[in-house]
Amino acid sequence: MTAFDLIVYAIQQLRMRDRVEQLAVHEVVCNGELERPLHHSEIVLAVTLRWASWSDTDARDSYLLIKRCNLYARVLPLMRQPLSTFGELRFADIKSKSFKKYLFEFKNACLAYYKDAKISQPLGSWNIEDITWYIGCDCRRQPSTEWSITYIEQKAVVKRGTKETPYFGRTLCFPNEEDLYRWIAAMLVGQYPNGILPTMEPFDLLS
């Protein structure tokens, strides 16, 4: 079952008045600190099975929620192809509690960061299809602003609270809300070049 199928099923079962394109399945993790909307094509079971590799506490506190997707309403006007962005951001690596400034770039569906503008080789890079990103930050870190994105590698074993991974993923802090949504728009275009809203007509799962 995809996220789209689950929304259609919920609308039919609960007789909801919302349209399919107004809703999204949201993955909520880290005791509600992090959240992301699932793309309509994502397989719901695959998302929940991934929690099995997390710490017992994080796996137990994770859940799916169907609600209106305010994020898409904010970023859709910013989404255009090709879309890339570059700027200085505060970054906490996988073992870091505090944040340091680096130059980040999102281009050709790849997120990379550099020590400074003179360095041609990135300190690290991730293809957008290989990571899962959430809005928010592990509260045990010390974010410099309230606007942040946390991301994990899809194949990573997340055991928050251990020596190897004391915090959940890596986190980027943005100076303002406008920059946050600009970067999210670029990442969504890179990850889903065909769009983020469903184009197919809903079908009756109960028939």
Backbone bond lengths (Angstrom), bond angles and torsions (degrees), N, CA, C in turn:
res aa  C-N    CA-C-N  psi(-1)  N-CA   C-N-CA  omega(-1)  CA-C   N-CA-C  phi
1 M - - - 1.463 - - 1.521 110.17 -
2 T 1.320 116.89 129.01 1.458 120.64 176.85 1.528 109.95 -86.16
3 A 1.336 115.17 169.80 1.468 119.50 176.34 1.527 110.20 -60.76
4 F 1.327 117.02 -36.98 1.462 121.52 177.34 1.529 110.85 -61.13
5 D 1.339 116.79 -46.41 1.462 121.36 179.41 1.526 111.43 -59.97
6 L 1.333 115.96 -40.93 1.464 120.38 -178.80 1.525 111.27 -65.47
7 I 1.324 117.01 -39.21 1.465 120.62 178.12 1.522 110.51 -65.00
8 V 1.325 116.22 -45.30 1.470 120.31 178.34 1.528 110.16 -58.69
9 Y 1.325 116.40 -44.45 1.466 121.12 179.95 1.526 110.73 -61.42
10 A 1.333 117.05 -44.29 1.461 120.88 -179.71 1.527 111.07 -64.00
11 I 1.311 117.32 -41.56 1.473 120.89 179.34 1.521 110.42 -62.10
12 Q 1.330 116.36 -42.46 1.466 120.41 -178.82 1.523 111.52 -70.28
13 Q 1.323 116.89 -41.86 1.461 120.96 -177.47 1.523 112.47 -70.35
14 L 1.321 116.31 -41.79 1.463 121.63 -174.58 1.518 112.88 -96.61
15 R 1.342 116.00 -1.19 1.471 121.68 -179.22 1.531 110.97 54.06
16 M 1.312 114.08 46.45 1.466 120.36 -179.82 1.523 110.12 -73.61
17 R 1.317 116.13 148.77 1.453 121.27 -179.33 1.525 112.59 -91.00
18 D 1.321 116.86 -10.68 1.463 120.30 179.88 1.520 110.62 -68.05
19 R 1.322 115.68 149.26 1.463 121.00 173.24 1.527 108.82 -83.99
20 V 1.323 115.32 155.85 1.459 120.40 -177.15 1.524 111.41 -56.42
21 E 1.330 117.14 -43.79 1.460 120.53 -175.91 1.529 113.15 -70.99
22 Q 1.328 117.68 -10.65 1.464 120.38 177.63 1.526 112.31 -85.77
23 L 1.315 116.66 -15.54 1.462 121.35 -173.71 1.522 111.34 -111.50
24 A 1.312 114.99 160.15 1.461 121.46 173.26 1.521 108.56 -148.90
25 V 1.328 115.24 150.34 1.462 120.45 170.66 1.528 106.87 -82.06
26 H 1.319 116.59 125.92 1.461 121.16 -179.63 1.522 110.00 -108.00
27 E 1.315 116.03 134.76 1.458 122.01 172.47 1.528 107.47 -93.38
28 V 1.323 117.02 121.56 1.456 122.87 -178.08 1.523 108.10 -115.74
29 V 1.348 116.40 123.16 1.463 120.75 -174.60 1.527 110.09 -133.97
30 C 1.329 115.14 175.13 1.480 122.39 178.67 1.529 111.34 54.81
31 N 1.308 115.57 48.69 1.463 121.24 176.92 1.529 112.01 57.04
32 G 1.332 115.77 37.19 1.454 121.13 176.63 1.519 115.00 86.88
33 E 1.330 118.01 1.45 1.462 120.75 -177.69 1.528 112.25 -76.75
34 L 1.325 117.54 -29.00 1.460 122.88 -176.84 1.523 109.98 -123.49
35 E 1.324 115.06 144.67 1.472 119.32 -176.72 1.522 109.56 -153.20
36 R 1.324 115.39 146.90 1.462 119.84 175.24 1.521 109.69 -149.11
37 P 1.326 117.91 147.25 1.463 120.15 171.94 1.520 109.79 -83.38
38 L 1.318 117.36 134.05 1.452 121.01 174.88 1.523 109.45 -75.91
39 H 1.320 116.32 139.75 1.461 119.67 170.90 1.525 107.87 -64.00
40 H 1.329 116.08 148.53 1.470 118.94 -174.22 1.524 113.06 -61.26
41 S 1.338 118.24 -20.04 1.465 121.24 -177.77 1.526 113.09 -90.93
42 E 1.335 118.15 -7.00 1.467 120.25 -177.34 1.525 111.35 -68.13
43 I 1.327 115.33 143.09 1.461 121.74 177.80 1.531 108.63 -82.90
44 V 1.306 116.03 120.72 1.462 120.97 -174.27 1.525 111.37 -63.15
45 L 1.318 117.51 -42.75 1.466 120.97 -178.39 1.522 111.05 -61.39
46 A 1.326 117.49 -39.22 1.469 120.64 179.86 1.525 111.04 -62.58
47 V 1.323 116.46 -36.30 1.464 120.57 178.66 1.524 110.27 -64.65
48 T 1.316 117.40 -47.28 1.470 120.41 -176.74 1.530 111.70 -71.58
49 L 1.326 117.70 -32.81 1.462 119.58 178.57 1.524 111.50 -66.77
50 R 1.313 117.38 -27.91 1.461 120.82 179.31 1.528 111.18 -63.17
51 W 1.321 116.71 -28.64 1.465 119.93 -179.66 1.524 112.04 -63.73
52 A 1.331 116.86 -21.94 1.465 120.38 -177.04 1.526 112.01 -63.69
53 S 1.343 117.75 -23.77 1.462 121.00 -179.80 1.524 111.86 -89.66
54 W 1.335 117.67 1.09 1.463 121.78 -179.02 1.532 109.69 -90.95
55 S 1.315 115.73 174.69 1.460 119.80 175.14 1.525 109.40 -63.47
56 D 1.325 116.67 155.53 1.461 120.39 -176.79 1.525 111.45 -58.00
57 T 1.328 116.93 -40.24 1.465 120.11 -178.29 1.522 111.34 -66.01
58 D 1.331 116.82 -47.00 1.461 120.01 -179.27 1.524 111.77 -66.45
59 A 1.337 116.86 -38.22 1.462 119.81 178.09 1.526 110.64 -64.34
60 R 1.316 117.25 -41.12 1.464 122.00 -178.37 1.528 111.96 -68.58
61 D 1.326 116.91 -33.86 1.466 120.57 -175.57 1.524 113.44 -88.25
62 S 1.324 118.54 -2.85 1.461 121.62 -178.38 1.528 110.43 -86.79
63 Y 1.327 116.14 146.27 1.461 119.89 178.89 1.526 110.04 -158.57
64 L 1.329 114.96 168.18 1.464 122.58 176.38 1.518 109.27 -108.38
65 L 1.319 115.55 143.69 1.458 121.58 -177.24 1.524 109.44 -139.63
66 I 1.321 116.82 129.98 1.463 121.25 175.57 1.524 108.61 -96.47
67 K 1.318 116.13 123.33 1.461 120.78 179.18 1.527 108.96 -158.46
68 R 1.322 115.72 173.24 1.455 120.48 175.97 1.531 109.91 -63.18
69 C 1.324 115.16 141.48 1.457 119.80 -176.33 1.529 109.64 -99.60
70 N 1.323 116.04 92.33 1.455 120.58 178.92 1.521 111.98 -68.69
71 L 1.341 116.34 -28.10 1.463 119.85 -179.28 1.528 111.06 -61.03
72 Y 1.334 117.04 -47.60 1.456 119.77 -178.09 1.523 111.46 -60.40
73 A 1.328 116.51 -37.24 1.461 119.67 179.08 1.529 110.92 -63.19
74 R 1.338 116.74 -32.00 1.461 120.17 -179.32 1.524 112.64 -78.30
75 V 1.334 117.14 -36.65 1.465 119.20 -171.89 1.528 114.03 -94.95
76 L 1.323 118.39 -20.31 1.468 119.65 -177.42 1.534 112.68 -55.28
77 P 1.343 119.92 -42.59 1.468 118.84 178.48 1.526 113.62 -64.86
78 L 1.335 117.65 -18.24 1.463 121.80 -177.79 1.522 112.47 -93.26
79 M 1.327 117.23 -9.94 1.455 120.96 -172.98 1.524 110.80 -87.23
80 R 1.315 114.45 119.00 1.452 121.07 175.96 1.530 107.30 -152.98
81 Q 1.316 115.69 153.04 1.459 119.81 -177.05 1.520 110.03 -110.62
82 P 1.353 118.13 145.69 1.477 125.09 -13.08 1.520 109.87 -76.04
83 L 1.312 116.50 153.33 1.457 120.70 -177.04 1.525 108.79 -133.09
84 S 1.314 115.77 121.23 1.456 121.39 175.90 1.522 108.01 -134.30
85 T 1.323 116.62 160.40 1.456 120.02 -179.76 1.518 109.47 -149.92
86 F 1.326 115.54 156.22 1.461 121.90 -173.90 1.523 108.66 -151.02
87 G 1.313 117.75 140.13 1.457 119.29 178.18 1.513 112.47 174.31
88 E 1.328 114.81 168.93 1.461 121.21 178.42 1.517 109.86 -84.14
89 L 1.335 116.06 124.95 1.453 121.91 -179.00 1.524 109.60 -131.65
90 R 1.309 115.84 158.07 1.458 120.85 174.20 1.530 108.51 -90.18
91 F 1.333 115.90 135.20 1.457 121.94 -169.45 1.521 110.50 -134.23
92 A 1.333 115.73 134.56 1.468 122.03 172.08 1.517 108.14 -116.39
93 D 1.326 116.54 117.40 1.458 120.57 179.67 1.526 110.19 -73.29
94 I 1.297 115.56 -179.87 1.460 121.01 -167.70 1.531 113.18 -61.18
95 K 1.354 117.92 -27.75 1.462 120.81 179.87 1.519 112.96 -107.67
96 S 1.334 117.34 5.05 1.465 120.96 -172.90 1.522 112.18 -96.18
97 K 1.327 114.99 136.61 1.460 120.50 172.96 1.521 110.99 -89.32
98 S 1.327 115.71 -38.87 1.463 121.16 -179.20 1.527 110.82 -93.24
99 F 1.325 115.04 169.32 1.455 121.83 -175.43 1.531 110.45 -114.11
100 K 1.339 115.64 142.88 1.454 122.61 175.63 1.528 109.50 -124.70
101 K 1.324 115.83 154.27 1.454 120.56 -178.57 1.531 111.10 -83.78
102 Y 1.341 115.07 133.15 1.460 122.39 173.96 1.522 108.28 -141.28
103 L 1.319 115.05 163.10 1.455 120.37 172.98 1.526 108.36 -90.69
104 F 1.325 116.11 122.82 1.461 121.57 179.58 1.520 110.32 -111.65
105 E 1.321 113.97 148.74 1.470 120.75 178.50 1.524 108.91 -138.65
106 F 1.306 115.56 136.53 1.470 119.70 169.46 1.521 107.26 -119.59
107 K 1.336 115.76 116.08 1.457 121.70 -175.84 1.515 109.06 -153.89
108 N 1.327 116.23 140.75 1.469 121.38 178.98 1.530 111.37 52.80
109 A 1.335 114.98 43.22 1.467 122.19 176.95 1.522 112.67 60.26
110 C 1.334 116.75 31.56 1.465 121.79 -179.86 1.518 109.74 -135.38
111 L 1.328 115.70 131.89 1.464 122.30 176.22 1.527 108.31 -99.52
112 A 1.343 117.38 125.99 1.458 121.26 -178.58 1.523 109.65 -138.69
113 Y 1.346 115.76 155.51 1.464 118.75 176.60 1.524 110.78 -136.18
114 Y 1.345 114.40 151.18 1.461 122.29 -172.86 1.530 109.61 -131.26
115 K 1.333 115.09 154.83 1.456 119.79 177.37 1.522 110.46 -66.89
116 D 1.327 116.54 -42.65 1.461 121.54 176.47 1.516 109.16 -158.92
117 A 1.324 116.52 177.28 1.464 121.38 -174.34 1.521 112.76 -69.57
118 K 1.330 118.33 -16.56 1.453 120.94 -177.84 1.525 112.94 -84.06
119 I 1.316 116.95 -13.51 1.465 121.28 -176.28 1.531 109.31 -90.76
120 S 1.318 116.23 126.81 1.469 120.00 -177.86 1.527 112.40 -87.43
121 Q 1.348 117.06 -27.51 1.452 120.53 -179.06 1.526 110.38 -94.05
122 P 1.321 118.13 128.98 1.465 120.30 -178.92 1.524 112.05 -70.99
123 L 1.311 115.78 151.76 1.460 121.39 173.31 1.521 110.81 -73.27
124 G 1.316 115.93 -26.00 1.459 121.66 178.53 1.509 109.88 -167.00
125 S 1.325 116.53 153.86 1.465 120.29 178.93 1.518 109.60 -153.12
126 W 1.331 115.41 151.64 1.455 122.31 -178.90 1.527 109.45 -142.78
127 N 1.317 116.80 129.79 1.456 120.19 171.40 1.522 108.75 -71.28
128 I 1.323 116.46 138.59 1.460 120.34 -173.49 1.524 112.19 -61.27
129 E 1.341 117.26 -30.45 1.462 118.96 -179.73 1.523 112.87 -74.31
130 D 1.338 116.73 -10.18 1.462 120.59 -178.15 1.529 113.37 -99.56
131 I 1.328 117.08 0.46 1.464 119.55 -179.32 1.532 109.77 -125.16
132 T 1.315 114.61 158.53 1.462 122.79 170.67 1.516 107.05 -118.18
133 W 1.327 116.81 125.30 1.464 119.61 -176.49 1.532 110.66 -116.62
134 Y 1.324 113.54 149.10 1.459 122.55 -178.02 1.527 109.43 -130.10
135 I 1.307 116.09 152.02 1.455 120.68 170.83 1.525 108.22 -84.76
136 G 1.328 116.12 129.36 1.453 120.33 -179.96 1.510 112.01 121.39
137 C 1.328 115.04 -176.73 1.460 121.62 -173.69 1.521 109.94 -149.06
138 D 1.320 116.07 143.76 1.462 122.12 171.59 1.535 107.86 -56.07
139 C 1.315 117.34 121.32 1.471 121.31 -173.26 1.525 112.68 -65.48
140 R 1.335 118.27 -16.39 1.463 120.45 179.31 1.521 112.38 -78.13
141 R 1.316 115.57 -9.82 1.461 119.69 172.86 1.530 108.75 -83.09
142 Q 1.330 114.72 179.44 1.463 120.51 -179.24 1.533 109.49 -121.37
143 P 1.336 118.18 73.57 1.467 120.14 -178.00 1.523 111.67 -65.52
144 S 1.313 115.11 141.67 1.462 119.95 -178.62 1.522 112.18 -82.50
145 T 1.329 116.97 -18.18 1.466 121.65 177.72 1.524 108.70 -139.79
146 E 1.314 116.80 174.16 1.469 121.37 179.06 1.516 112.37 -90.23
147 W 1.351 117.76 -2.16 1.461 121.63 -176.46 1.521 109.31 -106.92
148 S 1.310 116.37 108.27 1.465 119.46 -173.95 1.525 112.01 -147.55
149 I 1.319 113.58 158.48 1.467 123.55 173.83 1.519 107.47 -128.41
150 T 1.311 116.67 135.27 1.462 122.25 174.86 1.518 108.58 -117.52
151 Y 1.326 116.56 136.02 1.467 118.76 -179.23 1.526 110.78 -134.35
152 I 1.336 114.11 150.09 1.459 122.27 176.98 1.517 108.18 -128.73
153 E 1.309 115.97 153.70 1.459 120.23 173.01 1.522 108.42 -75.37
154 Q 1.324 115.97 137.07 1.458 119.86 -172.40 1.517 113.26 -61.26
155 K 1.313 117.86 -31.92 1.461 120.67 -178.16 1.526 112.50 -93.55
156 A 1.322 116.56 2.73 1.467 119.71 -177.78 1.524 111.11 -74.93
157 V 1.318 115.41 145.72 1.456 121.92 173.17 1.531 107.19 -90.98
158 V 1.314 116.34 113.87 1.467 121.18 -174.90 1.525 109.63 -95.97
159 K 1.318 115.82 108.17 1.469 121.54 177.86 1.520 108.04 -122.33
160 R 1.322 115.75 73.39 1.461 120.88 -176.32 1.532 110.64 -59.44
161 G 1.335 115.31 137.24 1.451 120.38 -179.68 1.517 113.90 98.59
162 T 1.347 117.38 -3.69 1.456 121.04 177.27 1.525 109.97 -92.99
163 K 1.320 116.96 170.25 1.458 121.51 179.52 1.521 111.06 -63.69
164 E 1.328 117.09 -37.94 1.457 121.59 -177.94 1.526 111.65 -73.36
165 T 1.305 117.38 -37.90 1.475 121.72 -179.24 1.523 109.39 -135.63
166 P 1.326 117.45 77.07 1.467 120.00 -178.65 1.520 113.18 -68.15
167 Y 1.347 116.46 -24.33 1.459 120.89 -178.45 1.525 109.18 -124.26
168 F 1.317 115.14 167.98 1.463 120.14 -178.46 1.528 108.64 -85.98
169 G 1.327 116.69 108.25 1.452 122.38 172.07 1.521 115.25 64.92
170 R 1.316 114.31 -159.77 1.463 123.95 176.27 1.521 108.46 -112.42
171 T 1.318 117.27 147.17 1.469 119.92 -173.77 1.523 111.35 -128.95
172 L 1.332 115.28 137.33 1.457 123.85 172.79 1.521 108.82 -109.89
173 C 1.331 116.86 133.34 1.460 121.90 175.05 1.523 109.63 -110.01
174 F 1.333 115.75 135.14 1.457 121.98 -177.29 1.528 109.80 -109.22
175 P 1.339 117.24 149.17 1.471 119.39 -175.92 1.519 114.05 -69.78
176 N 1.352 117.10 -23.34 1.461 119.78 -178.09 1.518 109.72 -156.90
177 E 1.313 115.73 170.16 1.458 121.57 -177.63 1.518 112.01 -66.57
178 E 1.320 116.92 -35.92 1.469 121.09 179.73 1.521 111.13 -60.35
179 D 1.337 117.34 -44.80 1.464 120.56 178.45 1.524 111.37 -65.47
180 L 1.318 117.03 -38.68 1.459 120.41 177.57 1.517 111.27 -55.70
181 Y 1.324 117.18 -50.46 1.453 120.39 -177.61 1.529 112.27 -71.04
182 R 1.333 117.21 -29.37 1.463 119.99 176.98 1.521 110.71 -65.85
183 W 1.316 117.38 -42.40 1.461 121.10 178.05 1.522 111.21 -69.24
184 I 1.330 117.18 -39.89 1.469 119.54 178.09 1.519 110.21 -62.54
185 A 1.336 117.50 -41.65 1.463 120.79 178.33 1.522 111.00 -59.14
186 A 1.329 117.26 -44.62 1.464 121.01 179.23 1.527 110.90 -62.23
187 M 1.324 117.27 -41.98 1.459 120.85 -179.01 1.524 111.46 -67.20
188 L 1.324 116.98 -38.25 1.465 119.85 178.92 1.518 111.71 -67.82
189 V 1.335 117.26 -38.76 1.465 120.22 176.88 1.528 110.13 -62.98
190 G 1.337 115.97 -42.55 1.455 119.16 178.77 1.512 113.59 -66.92
191 Q 1.309 116.07 -35.86 1.462 120.56 -177.10 1.520 112.45 -81.65
192 Y 1.335 116.55 -35.63 1.472 120.87 -176.45 1.529 109.73 -131.15
193 P 1.331 117.72 74.94 1.476 120.38 -176.77 1.526 113.70 -62.21
194 N 1.327 117.09 -20.15 1.471 120.26 179.41 1.523 113.08 -88.98
195 G 1.327 116.81 2.78 1.461 119.90 176.59 1.516 113.18 111.72
196 I 1.329 115.49 164.39 1.469 120.90 -176.82 1.522 113.00 -109.44
197 L 1.339 117.19 -8.57 1.460 120.12 179.90 1.520 110.48 -104.08
198 P 1.320 118.27 144.42 1.468 120.65 179.06 1.523 111.10 -68.52
199 T 1.323 115.75 142.25 1.468 120.56 178.07 1.517 112.04 -109.72
200 M 1.329 116.57 -13.53 1.457 119.96 -177.72 1.527 110.37 -79.77
201 E 1.303 116.38 156.88 1.451 121.80 176.25 1.521 110.27 -80.22
202 P 1.329 118.57 139.08 1.462 120.35 177.75 1.519 111.56 -62.19
203 F 1.324 115.10 147.09 1.461 119.41 175.84 1.520 108.45 -120.00
204 D 1.321 115.05 160.52 1.466 120.74 -174.98 1.518 109.81 -84.76
205 L 1.327 116.63 107.65 1.455 120.65 179.52 1.527 112.73 -73.29
206 L 1.324 116.57 -14.71 1.461 119.77 -177.09 1.523 112.81 -92.19
207 S 1.334 115.46 -7.78 1.476 118.24 -177.58 1.516 110.92 -81.11
